Amino acid sequence: MFADLTPALAATYVFAAAVLLHLALRFWLALRQMRAVALRRGAVPPRFAQKITLAAHQRAADYTAAKLRFGVLEGGAAALILLGWTLLGGLDALNALLLQWLGPRPLLQPLALLAAFMAINALLDVPFDAWQTFVIEQRFGFNKSTLRLWLADHVKSALVGAALGLPLAALALWLMAQAGPLWWLWLWALWLAFSLLMMVIYPTLIAPLFNRFEPLADEELKARITGLMQRCGFAASGLFVMDGSRRSAHGNAYFTGFGAARRVVFFDTLLSQLTPDEVEAVLAHELGHCKRRHIAKRMVCVAALSLAALALLGWLMQQGWFYAGLGVTPNLPPVLGGSVPNHALALLLFMLAAPVFGLFAAPLMAALSRRHEFEADAFAAAHSSAACLVSALVKLYEDNASTLTPDALYVRFYYSHPPASERIGHLERLMERAAQAAASA
């Protein structure tokens, strides 16, 4: 098909086709999900008929549909922005503008290009985030954030991102220029070290900039949770409650950090929704992720994929068609420094193009994540109460307006957690097996 085309033109056609296929696939899956939810909106699934009201079921269906419609609009806009940056010349124009302003400075100009790109993309994302927060979440009663708090979060995020990202980006660009042909291996080591460092400093230095974390005050619940962790051979530096209700009515619980910095964090909304038995069961599920080494496995998987991606970028940087095919000039013009490469352009092009092709690997990652959720549920059933975990999940499905009737193919592509019917069914089978084993003992 591409035999008579130049490599650059062939790359342009392949990329444009991938963008359109990516967009069409997203739209088609969203339409399938909307249709599946709408068709079953009129009745609660039999498994949940005695646990969730029809009104709650219909609210979840409407919330799901609203998010999907917004996602279709956001996906279309994202595709246009992507094409604007690449094939329509936006990134090339920004690079040329900064070259005129700053000159061909080997580190300053590429660093300014990275910073300007991130800043522009963040500004383009603001209207979508505002609509998501103050229209969709507000309409369904989930948004608790004020405009002032929302703006403050964006400003803090920008400042933290600049404080951490600019030095890291400068070091990355320096390595790409100075570390020789294997720069990508050194850059991977830098990324890995930074990721591990963030796991240590995020809980204690960054997260408190956005939320208040207070020690768990409920002594009865604290004793119950401490007993669970001791039974499971797990230690944490503390149990904390986060003021999630300042921004959202959604509830959650999670572990953060590792080693001596590992913490257990509960959203205050979660504690207000669940009984102590149910909180213990939810925490047992999270412990299951740790004890089954899911977090470590995911880190290894992400590290391996990142290494492969950087190695691929190292090869692509040497290919002129990679730049020309995606709409940029790979080198500084002769009047501004001759053939000095701009590594920031390569990084940005790769960041823009990789997600387009990455969507087609999404089902594999989602399937692995769902498998881990089943394993964590089994751990929770063995170390706490499966019945309490079921009741907790049902409450969370209802309170978070999670649909009970998703489309099967949409689940396979996007769901990191098993759908409600599969997850509850799995726990009920575990309870049946436990009862049979107890009866035969």
Residue pairs with C-beta under 8 A, 6 or more apart in sequence:
2 10
2 13
2 14
5 13
6 321
7 319
7 320
7 321
7 325
8 320
8 321
8 324
8 325
9 325
10 321
10 325
11 321
11 322
11 324
11 325
11 326
12 87
12 325
12 326
12 327
14 325
15 86
15 87
15 325
15 326
15 353
15 356
16 83
16 87
18 356
18 357
19 79
19 82
19 83
19 356
22 79
22 356
22 359
23 75
23 76
23 79
25 359
26 71
26 72
26 75
26 359
27 72
27 75
29 407
29 409
29 410
29 413
29 414
30 68
30 71
30 72
30 75
30 410
32 407
32 409
32 410
33 64
33 68
33 406
33 407
33 410
34 64
34 65
34 68
34 69
35 407
36 405
36 406
36 407
36 410
37 61
37 64
37 65
37 403
37 405
37 406
37 407
38 61
38 65
39 405
40 61
40 405
41 57
41 58
41 61
41 62
41 405
42 58
43 54
43 57
44 52
44 53
44 54
44 57
44 404
45 404
45 405
45 421
47 421
47 424
47 425
48 57
48 394
48 404
48 420
48 424
51 394
52 394
52 397
52 398
52 404
56 398
56 401
57 404
59 140
59 401
60 397
60 398
60 401
60 402
60 403
60 404
61 403
61 405
62 140
63 136
63 140
63 401
63 403
64 401
64 402
64 403
66 136
66 139
66 140
67 136
70 131
70 132
70 136
74 128
77 128
81 121
81 124
82 352
82 356
84 90
85 91
85 117
85 348
85 352
86 326
86 327
86 328
86 349
86 352
86 353
87 326
87 327
88 327
89 327
89 328
91 117
91 327
91 328
91 345
91 348
91 349
91 352
92 327
92 328
92 329
94 113
94 116
94 117
94 120
95 113
95 328
95 329
95 342
95 344
95 345
96 329
98 109
98 112
98 113
98 116
99 109
99 332
99 333
99 336
102 108
102 109
102 112
103 109
103 336
104 332
104 336
104 337
104 340
106 177
106 340
107 170
107 173
107 174
107 177
109 342
109 344
110 173
110 342
110 343
110 344
110 345
111 166
111 169
111 170
111 173
111 344
113 342
113 344
113 345
113 348
114 169
114 173
114 344
114 347
114 348
115 162
115 166
115 169
117 348
118 161
118 165
119 158
122 154
122 158
126 154
129 154
130 150
133 143
133 145
133 150
134 143
134 147
134 150
137 143
137 248
140 401
141 249
142 248
142 249
142 250
142 401
143 247
143 248
143 249
144 245
144 246
144 247
144 248
144 249
145 153
145 246
145 247
145 248
149 246
149 247
153 210
153 247
156 209
156 210
160 206
160 209
168 190
168 194
171 190
172 187
172 190
172 347
173 343
173 344
175 183
175 186
175 187
175 190
176 183
176 187
176 343
176 347
177 183
177 343
179 186
179 187
181 314
182 314
183 314
184 310
184 311
184 313
184 314
185 307
185 310
185 311
187 310
188 303
188 306
188 307
188 310
191 306
191 310
192 303
192 306
195 299
198 206
199 256
199 257
199 258
199 261
200 257
200 258
200 259
200 261
202 256
202 257
203 256
203 257
203 261
203 263
203 265
204 257
204 261
207 213
207 256
211 242
211 243
211 244
211 246
212 242
212 243
213 240
213 241
213 242
213 265
214 240
214 241
215 238
215 239
215 240
215 241
216 222
216 225
216 239
216 240
216 241
216 266
217 241
218 271
218 276
220 276
221 271
221 276
221 279
222 239
224 276
224 279
224 280
225 239
225 264
225 279
225 280
225 283
226 239
228 280
228 283
228 284
228 287
228 383
228 384
229 235
229 236
229 287
231 383
232 284
232 287
232 291
232 383
233 291
234 287
234 290
234 291
235 262
236 255
236 262
236 263
236 264
237 257
237 260
237 261
237 262
237 263
238 263
238 264
239 263
239 264
239 266
240 263
240 264
240 265
240 266
241 265
241 266
241 267
241 268
241 271
242 265
242 266
242 267
242 268
243 268
244 250
244 251
244 252
244 267
244 268
244 269
244 270
245 267
245 268
245 269
245 272
248 269
249 269
249 399
250 267
250 269
250 399
250 400
251 267
251 269
251 270
251 272
251 273
251 274
251 396
251 399
251 400
252 267
252 269
252 270
253 264
253 265
253 266
253 267
253 270
253 279
253 282
253 283
253 286
254 265
254 286
255 262
255 263
255 264
255 265
255 286
255 289
255 290
255 295
256 262
256 263
256 265
257 263
264 283
264 286
266 279
270 279
270 282
271 279
273 395
273 396
273 399
274 282
274 392
274 395
274 396
275 388
277 385
277 388
278 388
278 389
278 391
278 392
278 395
279 392
280 384
280 385
280 388
281 380
281 384
281 385
281 386
281 388
281 389
281 392
282 380
282 389
282 392
283 384
284 379
284 380
284 383
284 384
284 389
285 376
285 377
285 379
285 380
285 389
286 376
287 379
287 380
287 383
288 294
288 375
288 376
288 377
288 378
288 379
288 380
288 383
289 295
289 372
289 376
291 379
292 372
292 375
292 376
292 379
294 372
294 375
294 376
297 372
298 372
301 368
309 350
309 354
312 350
313 346
313 347
313 350
316 322
316 346
316 350
317 341
317 343
317 346
320 330
322 330
322 346
322 349
323 329
323 330
323 345
323 346
323 349
324 330
326 349
326 352
326 353
328 345
328 349
330 341
330 342
330 345
330 346
331 338
331 339
331 340
331 341
331 342
332 338
332 339
332 340
332 341
332 342
362 413
362 414
363 412
363 413
366 412
366 413
366 414
366 415
366 416
367 412
369 416
369 417
370 415
370 416
370 417
370 418
373 416
373 417
373 418
373 423
374 418
374 423
374 426
377 386
377 389
377 423
377 426
377 427
377 430
378 426
378 430
380 386
380 389
381 389
381 427
381 430
381 431
381 434
386 427
386 428
386 430
386 431
386 434
387 431
389 427
390 424
390 427
390 428
393 420
393 423
393 424
393 427
394 424
396 402
397 404
397 420
402 420
404 419
404 420
404 421
406 415
406 419
411 419
417 423
418 426
